[in-house]
């Protein structure tokens, strides 16, 4: 079996809706499509979260 060490195909980046933690002490965030709650709390610190848009690698 051979493995290629050549350049990998770049993953396209797209604007993605995310939930972002509102706590200044926390960097928590999650993709909106991976959230089970309408208004989730942060899974790391349990603070409230707010919607924002980030440019992230596309997940298919």
MDTraj code that builds the backbone (N, CA, C; nanometers):
import mdtraj as md
import numpy as np

residues = "UNK UNK UNK UNK UNK UNK UNK UNK UNK UNK UNK UNK UNK UNK UNK UNK UNK UNK UNK UNK UNK UNK UNK UNK UNK UNK UNK UNK UNK UNK UNK UNK UNK UNK UNK UNK UNK UNK UNK UNK UNK UNK UNK UNK UNK UNK UNK UNK UNK UNK UNK UNK UNK UNK UNK UNK UNK UNK UNK UNK".split()
xyz = np.array([
    [0.0847, -0.1175, 0.0000],
    [0.0000, 0.0000, 0.0000],
    [0.0892, 0.1237, 0.0000],
    [0.0620, 0.2190, -0.0869],
    [0.1435, 0.3395, -0.0971],
    [0.0677, 0.4596, -0.0418],
    [0.1399, 0.5444, 0.0262],
    [0.0819, 0.6674, 0.0795],
    [0.1449, 0.7855, 0.0084],
    [0.0626, 0.8783, -0.0338],
    [0.1126, 0.9963, -0.1028],
    [0.1576, 1.1003, -0.0015],
    [0.2745, 1.1565, -0.0228],
    [0.3220, 1.2638, 0.0644],
    [0.3096, 1.3988, -0.0061],
    [0.2417, 1.3997, -0.1172],
    [0.2226, 1.5233, -0.1925],
    [0.1256, 1.6157, -0.1205],
    [0.1058, 1.7334, -0.1775],
    [0.0137, 1.8298, -0.1138],
    [-0.1285, 1.7741, -0.1083],
    [-0.1911, 1.7944, 0.0059],
    [-0.3297, 1.7496, 0.0215],
    [-0.4225, 1.8518, -0.0407],
    [-0.5389, 1.8042, -0.0803],
    [-0.6400, 1.8925, -0.1358],
    [-0.6889, 1.9864, -0.0263],
    [-0.6914, 2.1169, -0.0507],
    [-0.7372, 2.2081, 0.0551],
    [-0.8863, 2.1885, 0.0852],
    [-0.9204, 2.1988, 0.2122],
    [-1.0599, 2.1867, 0.2539],
    [-1.1236, 2.3242, 0.2362],
    [-1.2339, 2.3324, 0.1620],
    [-1.2976, 2.4637, 0.1434],
    [-1.3492, 2.5184, 0.2760],
    [-1.3358, 2.6506, 0.2937],
    [-1.3875, 2.7154, 0.4135],
    [-1.5153, 2.7899, 0.3776],
    [-1.6132, 2.7826, 0.4671],
    [-1.7428, 2.8448, 0.4425],
    [-1.7874, 2.9213, 0.5664],
    [-1.8727, 3.0223, 0.5460],
    [-1.9314, 3.0927, 0.6592],
    [-2.0249, 2.9963, 0.7307],
    [-2.0088, 2.9838, 0.8613],
    [-2.0803, 2.8844, 0.9395],
    [-2.1414, 2.9508, 1.0621],
    [-2.2698, 2.9225, 1.0880],
    [-2.3345, 2.9723, 1.2090],
    [-2.2856, 2.8908, 1.3275],
    [-2.2416, 2.9607, 1.4323],
    [-2.1933, 2.8934, 1.5526],
    [-2.2560, 2.9573, 1.6760],
    [-2.2502, 2.8840, 1.7861],
    [-2.2817, 2.9381, 1.9186],
    [-2.1480, 2.9661, 1.9844],
    [-2.1303, 3.0851, 2.0420],
    [-2.0062, 3.1244, 2.1054],
    [-2.0331, 3.1616, 2.2509],
    [-1.9471, 3.1159, 2.3419],
    [-1.9639, 3.1425, 2.4843],
    [-1.9513, 3.2924, 2.5110],
    [-2.0358, 3.3449, 2.6000],
    [-2.0336, 3.4872, 2.6324],
    [-1.9368, 3.5199, 2.7457],
    [-1.8810, 3.4192, 2.8115],
    [-1.7875, 3.4424, 2.9216],
    [-1.6517, 3.4873, 2.8681],
    [-1.5954, 3.5919, 2.9280],
    [-1.4633, 3.6412, 2.8870],
    [-1.3528, 3.5421, 2.9197],
    [-1.3793, 3.4522, 3.0143],
    [-1.2776, 3.3558, 3.0579],
    [-1.2819, 3.2249, 2.9803],
    [-1.3741, 3.2123, 2.8859],
    [-1.3941, 3.0851, 2.8152],
    [-1.3861, 3.1057, 2.6647],
    [-1.3290, 3.0095, 2.5955],
    [-1.3166, 3.0143, 2.4494],
    [-1.4151, 2.9190, 2.3816],
    [-1.5113, 2.8680, 2.4566],
    [-1.6017, 2.7656, 2.4040],
    [-1.6885, 2.8138, 2.2888],
    [-1.7090, 2.7245, 2.1927],
    [-1.8005, 2.7503, 2.0819],
    [-1.8389, 2.6161, 2.0207],
    [-1.9481, 2.6142, 1.9459],
    [-1.9894, 2.4937, 1.8735],
    [-2.0663, 2.5333, 1.7487],
    [-2.0575, 2.4480, 1.6498],
    [-2.1350, 2.4723, 1.5279],
    [-2.2835, 2.4636, 1.5621],
    [-2.3619, 2.5560, 1.5072],
    [-2.5059, 2.5580, 1.5338],
    [-2.5698, 2.4259, 1.4924],
    [-2.5228, 2.3667, 1.3829],
    [-2.5820, 2.2421, 1.3345],
    [-2.5515, 2.1236, 1.4270],
    [-2.4559, 2.1376, 1.5183],
    [-2.4224, 2.0299, 1.6121],
    [-2.4883, 2.0487, 1.7478],
    [-2.5683, 2.1549, 1.7615],
    [-2.6345, 2.1841, 1.8885],
    [-2.7705, 2.1151, 1.8935],
    [-2.8034, 2.0598, 2.0086],
    [-2.9327, 1.9935, 2.0251],
    [-3.0374, 2.0866, 2.0854],
    [-2.9948, 2.1966, 2.1456],
    [-3.0872, 2.2889, 2.2125],
    [-3.1083, 2.4142, 2.1299],
    [-3.2253, 2.4749, 2.1481],
    [-3.2549, 2.5980, 2.0759],
    [-3.1628, 2.7106, 2.1220],
    [-3.1338, 2.7178, 2.2519],
    [-3.0393, 2.8139, 2.3077],
    [-2.9488, 2.7389, 2.4053],
    [-2.8399, 2.6817, 2.3566],
    [-2.7552, 2.5982, 2.4421],
    [-2.6759, 2.6797, 2.5441],
    [-2.6342, 2.6125, 2.6506],
    [-2.5369, 2.6723, 2.7430],
    [-2.4007, 2.6139, 2.7058],
    [-2.2959, 2.6832, 2.7436],
    [-2.1613, 2.6407, 2.7074],
    [-2.1303, 2.5043, 2.7684],
    [-2.0828, 2.4086, 2.6875],
    [-2.0510, 2.2759, 2.7406],
    [-1.9273, 2.2769, 2.8299],
    [-1.8476, 2.3843, 2.8253],
    [-1.7263, 2.3916, 2.9070],
    [-1.7495, 2.4603, 3.0415],
    [-1.8218, 2.5729, 3.0407],
    [-1.8384, 2.6494, 3.1650],
    [-1.9846, 2.6739, 3.2021],
    [-2.0772, 2.6326, 3.1152],
    [-2.2220, 2.6447, 3.1363],
    [-2.2736, 2.7883, 3.1336],
    [-2.1949, 2.8837, 3.0795],
    [-2.2418, 3.0208, 3.0602],
    [-2.3380, 3.0244, 2.9419],
    [-2.4043, 3.1378, 2.9249],
    [-2.4923, 3.1523, 2.8087],
    [-2.4070, 3.1644, 2.6828],
    [-2.4696, 3.1350, 2.5698],
    [-2.3996, 3.1427, 2.4418],
    [-2.4780, 3.2335, 2.3487],
    [-2.4080, 3.2927, 2.2514],
    [-2.4742, 3.3776, 2.1528],
    [-2.4332, 3.3335, 2.0134],
    [-2.5210, 3.3606, 1.9172],
    [-2.4934, 3.3221, 1.7786],
    [-2.3921, 3.4166, 1.7170],
    [-2.3068, 3.3606, 1.6335],
    [-2.2168, 3.4407, 1.5509],
    [-2.1817, 3.3593, 1.4274],
    [-2.1155, 3.4230, 1.3323],
    [-2.0762, 3.3568, 1.2085],
    [-1.9238, 3.3525, 1.2047],
    [-1.8687, 3.2346, 1.1747],
    [-1.7240, 3.2166, 1.1600],
    [-1.6962, 3.1499, 1.0273],
    [-1.5774, 3.1736, 0.9738],
    [-1.5345, 3.1050, 0.8520],
    [-1.4569, 2.9813, 0.8984],
    [-1.5147, 2.8631, 0.8707],
    [-1.4586, 2.7362, 0.9177],
    [-1.4465, 2.6372, 0.8036],
    [-1.3621, 2.5356, 0.8209],
    [-1.3569, 2.4293, 0.7198],
    [-1.4936, 2.3636, 0.7057],
    [-1.5312, 2.3347, 0.5832],
    [-1.6615, 2.2742, 0.5547],
    [-1.6687, 2.1326, 0.6097],
    [-1.7806, 2.1001, 0.6743],
    [-1.8064, 1.9658, 0.7248],
    [-1.9185, 1.9085, 0.6409],
    [-1.8943, 1.7900, 0.5843],
    [-1.9979, 1.7306, 0.4984],
    [-2.0708, 1.6214, 0.5685],
])
top = md.Topology()
chain = top.add_chain()
for i, resn in enumerate(residues, 1):
    res = top.add_residue(resn, chain, resSeq=i)
    for name in ("N", "CA", "C"):
        top.add_atom(name, md.element.get_by_symbol(name[0]), res)
traj = md.Trajectory(xyz[None], top)
